[in-house]
Amino acid sequence: MRPLTKVALVLVALLGICQTLLIAAYFWPVAAVDTWLLDHWSISRILMLTLTSLVFIVFVAMLLVALFRRSTHQELVMTGDRGSLAISRQAVESAVAKAVAKEHAVKGVSVDVTMHKKEAAKVMVEAISMSGQSLAAQGQRIEETARAKVVQLLGTEVKKVKVHLMPVSQAPRGTARVL
């Protein structure tokens, strides 16, 4: 899980806990809490309305994401006249990475495939270019190779292929300089 996602979840959880405690304080008959709430009624009322509106917005956003975001799958099931075949996402990523590394002068190839129910929707290729030629032209050829390999493997078209090439001079420090 990404650190930003963790921070967001912690904030939502803390807001929910604070709101729950304030609601419990309003309805639970504890003399000290009742006295404090009566003394600070306007502040606690504004705080409750603010927390309630924030929690409401978060839960509406969660509902919209759950309803309208397309679900991704870890494998595609191809059915034919002789049965069905399940192809995993990792197998597709590995095959595309090997094809790109074999046909182009690149190293450190990383491929990420997003698959929906019956199609590979998006392919993201990251690599370090070893050649001195134009990165744009090389990226275009890598895109064609990745698209062709996915079509060969799955028999479906790819909606989007994105290639991110880095010249060898800008490679991260720990990267090996030879293939």
Secondary structure as GFF3:
##gff-version 3
##sequence-region A 1 179
A	DSSP	alpha_helix	3	27	.	.	.	ID=ss1
A	DSSP	alpha_helix	31	39	.	.	.	ID=ss2
A	DSSP	alpha_helix	41	68	.	.	.	ID=ss3
A	DSSP	beta_strand	75	80	.	.	.	ID=ss4
A	DSSP	beta_strand	83	88	.	.	.	ID=ss5
A	DSSP	alpha_helix	89	103	.	.	.	ID=ss6
A	DSSP	beta_strand	106	115	.	.	.	ID=ss7
A	DSSP	beta_strand	120	129	.	.	.	ID=ss8
A	DSSP	alpha_helix	135	154	.	.	.	ID=ss9
A	DSSP	beta_strand	160	167	.	.	.	ID=ss10
A	DSSP	three_ten_helix	168	170	.	.	.	ID=ss11
###
